[in-house]
Amino acid sequence: MPREAGISRYARSMTSGTSSTEEHVVLLSESGAAVGAAPKRTVHTENTPLHLGFSCYLFNSSGALLLTRRALSKSTWPGVWTNSFCGHPGVEEDLMDAVRRRARQELGAEIGQIREVLPEFRYRAVDDSGVVENEICPVFTAVLEGEIAPVGEEVAQWRWADPSAVQRAASETPFAFSPWMVEQLPELEAKRWGAAG
């Protein structure tokens, strides 16, 4: 059963230790415990350490799902179609707050009915450039409140689509979508999308 997102169990015991305004990500042990932090700009390499991220699938009032195409300027998976938005919670940042923050930053959107549907999702993927993504990545659903105004540095294109059609497309042509979305979709379908939309 999906649950409302709450205080990040990963960052509860973390202390910032950073005075910079630079964005940091939470580093994790293999068991998922927070063990430190690193600047986001340096963490994604060919040897990316396990860290905390999140994915969100955004629905409109009609039940359509927002798909976004990653900007061509992105260093990893540029131009790939993916879920509505992703991000990394900051050190000591509540996961729900991070999801809301990222919706504003990437989509210019206000969102509600945020639900954590896949709290334990984890994946590792290697981009064509050799850069590794290595995350424990809780997956959320949410509902749009108002309009979207995607930021060009993040989103090249966007489309509202029927969730079942998205599932079929990702199953039949996985190379056209982000690897995390391809892995997440069957699990989301099994959970009935957290009853969102």
N, C-alpha and C positions, 0 to 999 in steps of 0.2 A: 504494500500500500504506500503510495507516495506520501511524503510528509512535508510540512512547511519547512523551509530552510531555516537554520538557526545559527548560533555561534559556531564558527569553524572549529571542529574538533582537532584540526591539524595545527592551528595557530594559537590555541588557548594558552599554551605554555611558552610561547615565543616572546622574547623581548626584542624590540627593534634593533638596537645597537647601531643604528644608522641615523645620522643627522642630515643627510642629503635629501633633496627632493627627488632624486633619481628613483625611478621605479625599480623595485626589487621583487623577486619571486621567492616563495617559500620552498626550501629544499627539504626532501623527505628521505627517511630511511626506507629500506625494503618493506618494513612492516607498516609504513605510512605515518610514522611519527615525524613531527617537525624537528629538523636537526640544524637549521641555519637559514641563511638567506644569501642571495646573490643578485647582482644587477641584472635586470632582464636583458639588457643589450649584450651581455657576455655569456649568458647561460646556454643559448642554443648553438651547439657546435656538432662536430662528428662524435663527440663523447658527452652528450647532454646528460647531466645528472637528473635523477628522478626528482620531479618537483610537482607542485600543486597547480592545477589549472581548473577550468570549468567550461562546459558547453551549454548553450541555451537554445531551445527551439521555441520560436515566438509565433503565436497564433493571433489571427484577427478575430473580430466578433462573429465572422461567418464560418470560422473553423478552418480557414486556409492557413497553411504554414509558410512562413517567410524563408526562402532560400536566398543566400547571398553568394556572389562571386568575388573571391578575394582579389584585391587590387593587384595589378600587374607589378607594382613596385614592392610587393611583399617579398621578404628574403626567402621564405619557404612557401611552397605550394602556391606560387603566384597564378592568378587566373583560374583557380579551381573553384568549382561550385561546392558550397558547404552549408552547414546549418546556419541559423540566423546570426549568431555571434558567439565568440569565445573570448576567454580572457584568463588572467591570473590574479587571484586575490593578493593584496599586499600583506605584508607582515602585520599580524594582529587584526586584519580586516575581516569582518563577518562575511561569510560567503554570500548571503543574500544581498548585503550592501554592495559587494563586488559585482554581482550580476546586474544590479540596478545601475551602478556607476558605468559599467561597460556598455549597457544598452544606450545610455546617454552619449558616451564618448564615440561609439561606433555608428549608431543609428539615429542619434538625436531623438531618442524615443523614451517615453515614460511607459513603464510596464507594471502589471499587477498580477495577482494570482500565481505568484512564483512558487513552483513546487520542485523539490528535489526528487527525481524519479529513479535515477541510477546512482546512488551515493557511492558505490564502490568501483565505478567504471575505471579501468586502467588500460592504457595502450602504449605501444612503442611503434614508431613508423620512421622510415628514412626517406627524405625528399630526394629527387633526382640529383640535387646538388651535393648530396651526401650528409646534409644536416639532419640530425636526429631530433624527433620530438619524443619525449619520454615523460609521461604524466600519469599521475592519479588525477582523474578528471571527472568529478561529479557532474551529472547531466541533469539539467533543469528544463522545465517547460514554463512558459509565461504567456500572458495575454496582453496585447497591445492596448494602451490607453491613449487614444488620439492618433496622431500621424507619425510617420517616420521621415527623417531627413538624413539619409546615410552620408557619411563623410568619405570623400573621394580617396583619401589616403588609405582607407581601410576596405572600401567596398567599390568594386568596378560596376557591378550590376546587381539587381535584385528582382525577384519574382515571387508572387504569392501562388501557391500550388496546393493541390489536394494531397494530403499526407499519404494516401494509398498509392497515388501516382509517383510520388517521390520514392517511396519504398521500392516500387517496381523498377523505376529507372536506375536506382542505385544498385539493385540486384543484377540487372541486365548489363549495365555499363559502369562497373565500379571505378574504372580508370578515369572517369569524368568527374569524380567527386573526391572530397577529402577522405583519407583513409579512416580517420576517427568517425566521420559520419557514417561511412559504410558499415563500420563495426557497431555503432550505436543504434542504428535504425531497427535491426531485428529485435534487440532488447527492448527498445521503446515500444515497438509494436506488441511485444509479448506483455508489456505492462499497460497496454492500451493508452500510451502517451500520457500516462498520469492523469487520465480523465480530463485533459485540457482540450480546449477548442470546441 
